[in-house]
Amino acid sequence: MLKRAKAPKQPFAMTGVPLLAMGCAFAAVGASGQTAFSYVAAGLLIPGTVLLAMGLWNRRRQC
């Protein structure tokens, strides 16, 4: 019988950090003059920041 994998304890932080990292990379390329990358960067940075803040908020409330 297969065991189920344990659910991650910090899913918001696990999702928010890669979004922030990709958003920073796209922002760097967008700062060099590629305007389309700037729009994508905003689309990654805003949700990444919100998810990371939610993860930290939930973590603080559990303590």
Summary of the structure (lengths in Angstrom):
residues: 63
radius of gyration: 15.5
end to end distance: 35.2
largest distance: 55.2
contacts: 163
relative contact order: 0.20
helix: 78%
strand: 0%
